[in-house]
Amino acid sequence: MGPHLDFVPGDTVVPRKVDFVIVGGGVIGASAAMSLVEAGHSVVLCEKGQVAGEQSSRNWGWCRQAGRDEREVPLIVESLRLWRGMNERVGAETGFRQHGTLYVADSPEEEASFEAWARMARPQGVDAEILTGARLAEVTGGAPLRHDAGLFVASDGRAEPQLAVPAMVRVAKGRGLTVLAPCAVTGVERSGGRVDAVMTEYGRIECSGVLVAAGAWSSAFCRGLGLRLPQLKVLGSVFRTSAIEGGPEASIWIGKIGLRKRLDGGYTIAHSATYDTPLTPDSVRFLREFMPMLRAEARGVRPHLALRSFRELLTPQSYAGARMLDPPPRAGDGQALLGTLASLFPAFAEARILQRWGGYIDVTPDVVPYIDRIAADPNVVVATGFSGHGFGIGPGAGLLAAQLLMGREPMVGTRDFELRRFSDGRGVRLGAEV
Ligand SMILES: Cc1cc2nc3c(=O)[nH]c(=O)nc-3n(C[C@H](O)[C@H](O)[C@H](O)COP(=O)(O)OP(=O)(O)OC[C@H]3O[C@@H](n4cnc5c(N)ncnc54)[C@H](O)[C@@H]3O)c2cc1C
C-alpha cells in the first residue's frame, strides 16, 4: 500500500465536448490542469485510478535544483518559483517549505564534480554553494563526515506529495475542471488528420487537444497512437519514520541515503544504491536506446524478473488487476539505514519506521523528460518520463505542457525535451542519475 493520500472525488457528469483532455492525474496532469483552467479553457482530467495514486504520492518530496541535469535547469528554476507561491495559489497546505538541499561529497573527486555543477548552474540563477567547515556543520548539525564538503542550494525546498497534487486538482476543480476518476482513457479518434476525441471508460469526449501525462503508462498509451516512446519502469523503495526532535531541516543526500523532513515531524527516507527494473517486453523493445544506461553500471540499474514482467507479457496495456501500480518495496534494510543515520544525526536514534512503500519510476534513456507535441498529431502533447525527479519540476513542466497545448510561446527552450531526440542522430546523452 502506498502512503495515505488526500482523496479527490471524481465528477459524475461527463462533458460531451471540451477544449482539452488530460490523460493522467499525477503532478504533471494536475499542474497543466491548473494552468489550462486559469487560462479560461474547459478541461477534463481522466485518471484511471486515484488522483496522485502512483508516483506523485509515493515520491520523496524533494523539490530540488541541486544536481539536476543542465538541460532541466531553466525549467526547474521556473518550477521553484511556482512552488514558492503554491500554497497561496491553491489556497491549501502543500507542505512546501524552503529549507535547501545538501549533497554531501564522499571524496575530493565528488567535491570537484559538485564544483563543476555549481559553475554551470550559477549563471542560470541557481544559488549553488560549496559548503565546508562551520557552514557545512550548520546544515548537518555537526554530523561526522568522511569528507568536509557539500553542494548546498538554499532556495531548494520540500513538499508533501500526498497533499500537494490533490490540492492542485481541487483548486482546478473549483475553477471548472472536470475530474473523471477512476476512468481510463482507452484511445483517440481522428478526423481530418487531427485527433478530435478521446475514448474513455465513461464514453467519448470531443476535444481540440490532448495531454498525455500518464507517467509509467505513457509508452503503452502512445503505442496505441502509433508513437514509439522509449520508457522503462524502475522500482523505488521508501519508508517514513515517527516524528523526532532536532533532525536536519534541509533535505540531505549522504552516502546514497536520501532524507527529507516531513510536515508531521517524521522523515521520508530511501537508499538508492540499486534500482530494480522488471524485465518486460519494453526492455527488449527499447534495448537499443537504454544500452548506454545499462552499460553505466555505476547507476546501479538492475534488470530482473518480477510479477510485473509476466503481467506485461500476458496482458499488454491492460488496466485489469493493475488499476494502480503498487509494487512491494524492496525487501529491506530500513533498520540498518536508521542505524547509519543515527551515527550521523543522533536524533534518528529515537526514530521508528512507520510505513514502507514502493513506486515505479518512469525512466527515459537519458533520464531527461519528454515534453513535446507529437509530430503526426500536433494537437497531442506528451509530458512524461521524469525519471525519478518529476515532482519538483512538475509545476513548471505542467505549465510548459499547457503552453504547448494552447499554442503559446513556451517559457523555456524545448529542444532537449523533444520526442525525436533518440532517432534524429543526436544519440543518447546520459543525464544525472535517476
Ligand atoms: C520512490 C520515488 C521517489 C521519488 N522521489 C522524487 C523526489 O524526491 N523529487 C522529485 O522531483 N521526484 C521524485 N520522484 C519522481 C516523481 O514522483 C515523478 O517523476 C512524478 O510524480 C511523475 O509525475 P507524472 O504526473 O508524470 O506521473 P504519475 O504521478 O505516475 O501520474 C500518472 C498518472 O496517469 C494515470 N494514467 C496512466 N494511464 C492512464 C490512462 N490511460 N487513463 C487515465 N489515467 C492514466 C496513472 O494512474 C497515474 O496516476 C520519485 C518517484 C518515486 C517512485
The ligand as an SDF file (V2000), in Angstrom:
LIG
                    3D

 53 58  0  0  0  0  0  0  0  0999 V2000
   10.0500    6.2820   -4.8580 C   0  0  0  0  0  0  0  0  0  0  0  0
   10.0730    7.5430   -5.6490 C   0  0  0  0  0  0  0  0  0  0  0  0
   10.7920    8.6500   -5.2010 C   0  0  0  0  0  0  0  0  0  0  0  0
   10.8000    9.8420   -5.9310 C   0  0  0  0  0  0  0  0  0  0  0  0
   11.3540   10.9560   -5.3830 N   0  0  0  0  0  0  0  0  0  0  0  0
   11.2360   12.1540   -6.0390 C   0  0  0  0  0  0  0  0  0  0  0  0
   11.6550   13.3700   -5.4200 C   0  0  0  0  0  0  0  0  0  0  0  0
   12.0380   13.4190   -4.2560 O   0  0  0  0  0  0  0  0  0  0  0  0
   11.5910   14.5230   -6.1460 N   0  0  0  0  0  0  0  0  0  0  0  0
   11.1120   14.5380   -7.4180 C   0  0  0  0  0  0  0  0  0  0  0  0
   11.1380   15.6060   -8.0320 O   0  0  0  0  0  0  0  0  0  0  0  0
   10.6330   13.4080   -7.9920 N   0  0  0  0  0  0  0  0  0  0  0  0
   10.6640   12.2280   -7.3420 C   0  0  0  0  0  0  0  0  0  0  0  0
   10.1700   11.0920   -7.9010 N   0  0  0  0  0  0  0  0  0  0  0  0
    9.6230   11.1550   -9.2620 C   0  0  0  0  0  0  0  0  0  0  0  0
    8.2550   11.7870   -9.3010 C   0  0  0  0  0  0  0  0  0  0  0  0
    7.4100   11.2090   -8.3280 O   0  0  0  0  0  0  0  0  0  0  0  0
    7.6670   11.5680  -10.6900 C   0  0  0  0  0  0  0  0  0  0  0  0
    8.6070   11.9750  -11.6740 O   0  0  0  0  0  0  0  0  0  0  0  0
    6.4010   12.3840  -10.8970 C   0  0  0  0  0  0  0  0  0  0  0  0
    5.4960   12.1680   -9.8350 O   0  0  0  0  0  0  0  0  0  0  0  0
    5.7630   11.9640  -12.2090 C   0  0  0  0  0  0  0  0  0  0  0  0
    4.5200   12.5990  -12.3280 O   0  0  0  0  0  0  0  0  0  0  0  0
    3.5640   12.2110  -13.5310 P   0  0  0  0  0  0  0  0  0  0  0  0
    2.3860   13.0900  -13.4100 O   0  0  0  0  0  0  0  0  0  0  0  0
    4.3670   12.2540  -14.8040 O   0  0  0  0  0  0  0  0  0  0  0  0
    3.2260   10.6680  -13.3180 O   0  0  0  0  0  0  0  0  0  0  0  0
    2.3510    9.9240  -12.2110 P   0  0  0  0  0  0  0  0  0  0  0  0
    2.3870   10.5750  -10.9070 O   0  0  0  0  0  0  0  0  0  0  0  0
    2.7760    8.4980  -12.2650 O   0  0  0  0  0  0  0  0  0  0  0  0
    0.8830   10.0800  -12.7700 O   0  0  0  0  0  0  0  0  0  0  0  0
    0.4580    9.4730  -13.9610 C   0  0  0  0  0  0  0  0  0  0  0  0
   -0.9980    9.0900  -13.7660 C   0  0  0  0  0  0  0  0  0  0  0  0
   -1.5430    8.7070  -15.0210 O   0  0  0  0  0  0  0  0  0  0  0  0
   -2.5360    7.7430  -14.7730 C   0  0  0  0  0  0  0  0  0  0  0  0
   -2.8170    7.0480  -16.0530 N   0  0  0  0  0  0  0  0  0  0  0  0
   -1.9790    6.2770  -16.7560 C   0  0  0  0  0  0  0  0  0  0  0  0
   -2.5680    5.8320  -17.8850 N   0  0  0  0  0  0  0  0  0  0  0  0
   -3.8210    6.3600  -17.8900 C   0  0  0  0  0  0  0  0  0  0  0  0
   -4.9160    6.2670  -18.7970 C   0  0  0  0  0  0  0  0  0  0  0  0
   -4.8390    5.5670  -19.9400 N   0  0  0  0  0  0  0  0  0  0  0  0
   -6.0520    6.9150  -18.4810 N   0  0  0  0  0  0  0  0  0  0  0  0
   -6.1530    7.6450  -17.3260 C   0  0  0  0  0  0  0  0  0  0  0  0
   -5.1510    7.7610  -16.4460 N   0  0  0  0  0  0  0  0  0  0  0  0
   -3.9870    7.1340  -16.7240 C   0  0  0  0  0  0  0  0  0  0  0  0
   -1.9070    6.8710  -13.7000 C   0  0  0  0  0  0  0  0  0  0  0  0
   -2.8860    6.1420  -12.9980 O   0  0  0  0  0  0  0  0  0  0  0  0
   -1.1750    7.8890  -12.8530 C   0  0  0  0  0  0  0  0  0  0  0  0
   -1.9090    8.2790  -11.7050 O   0  0  0  0  0  0  0  0  0  0  0  0
   10.1340    9.8870   -7.1890 C   0  0  0  0  0  0  0  0  0  0  0  0
    9.4110    8.7810   -7.6550 C   0  0  0  0  0  0  0  0  0  0  0  0
    9.3480    7.6190   -6.8660 C   0  0  0  0  0  0  0  0  0  0  0  0
    8.5130    6.4680   -7.3550 C   0  0  0  0  0  0  0  0  0  0  0  0
  1  2  1  0
  2  3  1  0
  2 52  2  0
  3  4  2  0
  4  5  1  0
  4 50  1  0
  5  6  2  0
  6  7  1  0
  6 13  1  0
  7  8  2  0
  7  9  1  0
  9 10  1  0
 10 11  2  0
 10 12  1  0
 12 13  2  0
 13 14  1  0
 14 15  1  0
 14 50  1  0
 15 16  1  0
 16 17  1  0
 16 18  1  0
 18 19  1  0
 18 20  1  0
 20 21  1  0
 20 22  1  0
 22 23  1  0
 23 24  1  0
 24 25  2  0
 24 26  1  0
 24 27  1  0
 27 28  1  0
 28 29  2  0
 28 30  1  0
 28 31  1  0
 31 32  1  0
 32 33  1  0
 33 34  1  0
 33 48  1  0
 34 35  1  0
 35 36  1  0
 35 46  1  0
 36 37  1  0
 36 45  1  0
 37 38  2  0
 38 39  1  0
 39 40  1  0
 39 45  2  0
 40 41  1  0
 40 42  2  0
 42 43  1  0
 43 44  2  0
 44 45  1  0
 46 47  1  0
 46 48  1  0
 48 49  1  0
 50 51  2  0
 51 52  1  0
 52 53  1  0
M  END
$$$$
